[in-house]
């Protein structure tokens, strides 16, 4: 009791100084000495062995209980005790200020251990195949990086044009129609074919149907991330119906799609959860698709497409550049795509037009659901011999590092999810 009272008094006098560097209470100034458990009269300043019995000396504070060695140790077998893991070489006391002085500090000034935690490649709210690695300081994120585990590689062997088209479509499961169209256009240009308006009309309808389905898939993913079960179920059901629909069926689906959009935009909790989250850093370069347009950029390959001009395409852009702006941008694009399908007619899956065995180079650009993708290829006697692909998410995957830094974990995940990354559309 007397010792506790003395400790309280000394701490009250010395411990709460303005700066922790000045804390130097006498009660903390201790010295370590080494004593034999069997012969307490043997006391040394350094670790070693007892000259009488050969036992390892045990560390204790100088001035400690000199009778400690008189306790019965006969049942403990000290002769075989291994002290190799004990640090007997240091003496004195190291305060917590010294212990934590080199550790990173969190926002509240406390020193904490940082943990590197992977999210993915299968994590609710993030696309499969994406790995998001975050360094956590408590529930805050200090840094992060997104990587694709399924990035597309460049073909290393010559392949027939039809085989190349099928492989490219299969390699991009979140936008197979878009990349099938991209391959067809590049090959047809290399073969010297001019665009056929009737063919391009059906292709445009198929591309816009895929855009609607893709944005609905993102809404379902957002619902999983935010635990909005009703949103996940409704968006996923409408996505499946959209993928199978022809032109007339899409017209029938319009009221249901517009009703979902109206409900979402009048859900206060969604706006509160998304607004201000994931705002892109000033000067972010090479933004594409809805991410670019939600940041106020007039970036859309459809503007330069003659068929889209004929269909009456009009560009819409948001400006805030945060998760809420990207949310609303995709809503408007669903409605715009419905208008374009209605004007174009029935969707037609892109198929390669008749060609012989041409040689040449071709280039094509398509506005996929996630943004502009460009393909350059070379043909030799009907074989694809070289390919250069610039995928829609090549730049976007690098945005994750800036979006998560300094954010709480939940906000960081929402920010990355709002980019709608496709790991398959990242060229390796």
Residue pairs with C-beta under 8 A, 6 or more apart in sequence:
6 27
7 27
10 25
10 26
10 27
11 25
11 27
13 25
14 23
14 24
14 25
14 26
15 23
15 25
17 23
20 95
20 97
21 97
23 95
23 97
28 93
28 95
29 92
29 93
30 61
30 62
30 92
30 93
31 61
31 62
31 63
31 91
31 92
32 59
32 60
32 61
32 62
32 90
32 91
32 92
33 43
33 44
33 45
33 59
33 60
33 61
33 62
34 43
34 44
34 45
34 46
34 47
34 48
34 57
34 58
34 59
34 60
34 88
35 42
35 43
35 44
35 57
35 58
35 60
35 68
35 69
36 42
36 50
36 52
36 53
36 55
36 57
36 58
36 69
37 55
37 58
37 69
37 73
37 78
38 50
38 52
38 53
38 55
38 69
38 73
38 78
39 50
39 52
39 53
39 69
40 66
40 67
40 68
40 69
40 70
42 50
42 51
42 52
42 57
44 57
47 56
47 57
47 59
47 88
47 89
48 56
48 57
49 55
49 56
49 57
50 56
50 57
54 79
55 78
55 79
56 78
56 81
56 83
59 86
59 88
60 68
100 111
101 111
103 111
103 112
103 113
104 111
104 112
104 114
104 137
104 142
105 111
105 112
106 112
106 137
106 138
106 140
107 140
107 406
112 137
112 138
114 135
114 136
114 137
114 142
115 135
115 136
116 133
116 134
116 135
116 136
117 133
117 134
117 135
117 136
118 131
118 132
118 133
119 126
119 131
119 132
119 133
119 134
119 413
120 126
120 128
120 129
120 130
120 131
120 132
120 149
121 128
121 129
121 130
121 131
121 149
121 423
122 128
123 132
124 224
124 225
125 221
125 222
125 224
125 225
125 226
125 413
125 414
125 417
126 132
126 221
126 225
126 413
126 416
126 417
126 421
127 174
127 221
127 420
127 421
127 422
127 423
128 423
129 148
129 149
129 150
129 423
129 424
130 146
130 147
130 148
130 149
130 421
130 423
131 146
131 147
131 148
131 149
132 144
132 145
132 146
132 400
132 404
132 413
132 416
133 144
133 145
133 146
133 147
134 141
134 143
134 144
134 404
134 409
134 412
135 141
135 142
135 143
135 144
136 142
136 409
139 408
139 409
140 406
140 407
140 408
140 409
141 404
141 405
141 406
141 407
141 408
141 409
141 412
142 405
142 406
143 401
143 404
143 405
144 400
144 401
144 404
144 405
144 412
144 416
145 400
145 401
146 397
146 398
146 400
146 401
146 416
146 421
147 397
148 397
148 423
148 424
148 426
148 428
149 423
150 423
150 424
151 423
151 424
151 426
151 427
151 428
152 171
152 172
152 389
152 391
152 424
152 425
152 426
152 427
152 428
153 428
154 387
154 388
154 389
154 427
154 428
155 164
155 167
155 384
155 387
158 380
158 383
158 384
158 385
159 167
159 383
159 384
160 382
160 383
160 384
161 187
161 352
161 355
161 379
161 382
161 383
161 384
162 352
164 183
164 187
164 377
164 384
164 387
165 180
165 183
165 184
165 187
165 352
168 179
168 180
168 182
168 183
169 176
169 177
169 179
169 180
169 183
170 176
171 179
171 424
172 178
172 179
172 422
172 424
172 425
173 424
174 214
174 217
174 369
174 370
174 422
174 424
174 425
175 210
175 214
175 368
175 369
175 370
175 392
175 422
175 425
176 210
177 206
177 207
177 209
177 210
177 349
177 350
178 207
178 210
178 366
178 368
178 369
178 373
179 366
179 368
179 373
180 349
180 350
181 203
181 206
181 207
181 350
181 366
182 364
182 365
182 366
182 368
182 373
182 375
183 352
183 364
183 375
184 203
184 350
184 351
184 352
184 353
185 362
185 364
185 366
185 375
186 362
186 363
186 364
186 375
186 376
186 377
187 352
187 355
187 362
187 377
187 379
187 384
188 352
188 353
188 355
188 362
189 362
189 363
189 364
190 358
190 359
190 360
190 361
190 362
190 377
190 378
190 379
191 355
191 356
191 358
191 360
191 362
191 379
192 358
192 360
193 353
193 355
195 306
195 307
196 353
197 307
197 310
199 348
199 353
200 307
201 307
201 311
201 344
201 345
202 344
202 345
202 346
202 347
202 348
203 348
203 350
204 305
204 307
204 308
204 311
204 340
204 344
205 247
205 340
205 341
205 344
205 345
205 346
205 347
205 348
206 347
206 348
206 349
206 350
207 366
207 367
208 337
208 338
208 340
208 341
208 344
208 347
209 242
209 243
209 245
209 250
209 337
209 341
209 347
210 243
210 369
211 333
211 334
211 337
211 369
212 242
212 250
212 257
212 334
212 337
212 338
212 341
213 239
213 242
213 243
214 369
214 370
214 420
215 290
215 330
215 331
215 333
215 334
215 369
216 235
216 236
216 238
216 239
216 242
216 257
216 334
217 235
217 236
217 239
218 330
218 420
219 231
219 235
219 260
219 264
219 330
220 231
220 232
220 235
220 236
220 239
221 417
221 420
222 228
222 231
222 327
222 417
222 418
223 229
223 230
223 231
223 232
223 233
223 235
224 232
225 413
225 414
225 417
226 270
226 273
226 414
228 270
231 264
234 260
235 260
238 253
238 256
238 257
238 260
241 249
241 253
242 250
242 253
242 257
245 252
245 253
246 346
246 347
247 341
247 342
247 344
247 345
247 346
247 347
248 346
250 338
250 341
250 342
251 342
254 338
257 334
257 335
257 338
258 335
261 331
261 334
261 335
264 270
264 327
264 331
265 271
265 328
265 331
270 327
271 324
273 414
274 322
274 323
274 324
274 327
274 414
274 418
275 320
275 322
275 323
275 324
276 322
276 324
277 322
277 323
277 324
277 407
277 411
277 414
277 415
277 418
278 322
278 323
278 326
278 403
278 411
278 414
278 415
278 416
278 418
278 419
279 320
279 321
279 322
280 287
280 291
280 295
280 321
280 322
280 399
280 402
280 403
281 402
284 295
284 399
284 402
285 395
286 395
287 295
287 297
287 299
287 371
287 395
287 396
288 299
288 370
288 371
288 372
288 392
288 395
288 396
289 299
289 367
289 368
289 369
289 370
289 371
289 372
289 392
290 326
290 329
290 330
290 333
290 369
290 370
290 371
290 420
291 326
291 370
291 371
291 396
291 399
291 419
291 420
292 299
292 371
293 299
293 300
293 315
293 316
293 317
293 318
293 329
294 317
294 318
294 319
294 320
294 321
294 322
294 325
294 326
294 328
294 329
295 318
295 319
295 320
295 321
295 325
296 317
296 318
296 319
296 321
297 317
298 315
298 317
299 371
299 372
300 315
300 367
300 372
301 365
301 366
301 367
301 372
302 308
302 313
302 315
302 367
303 313
303 315
305 313
305 367
308 340
311 340
311 343
311 344
312 339
312 340
312 343
313 336
313 340
314 336
316 329
316 332
316 333
316 336
317 329
318 325
318 326
318 328
318 329
318 332
319 325
322 418
323 414
323 415
323 418
326 418
326 419
326 420
327 418
330 420
341 347
355 382
356 382
357 381
357 382
358 379
358 381
358 382
359 379
359 380
359 381
360 378
360 379
361 376
361 377
361 378
361 379
362 376
362 377
362 379
363 374
363 375
363 376
363 377
364 374
364 375
365 372
365 373
365 374
365 375
366 372
366 373
368 392
368 425
369 420
370 392
370 393
370 396
370 420
370 421
370 422
370 425
371 392
371 393
371 396
372 392
373 389
373 390
373 391
373 392
373 425
374 389
374 390
375 387
375 388
375 389
375 390
376 387
376 388
376 389
377 384
377 386
377 387
377 388
378 384
378 385
378 386
378 387
379 385
389 427
390 427
391 422
391 425
391 426
391 427
392 422
392 425
393 421
393 422
393 423
393 425
393 426
394 425
394 426
394 427
396 419
396 421
397 421
397 423
397 426
399 419
400 415
400 416
400 419
400 421
403 412
403 415
403 416
403 419
404 412
404 415
404 416
407 415
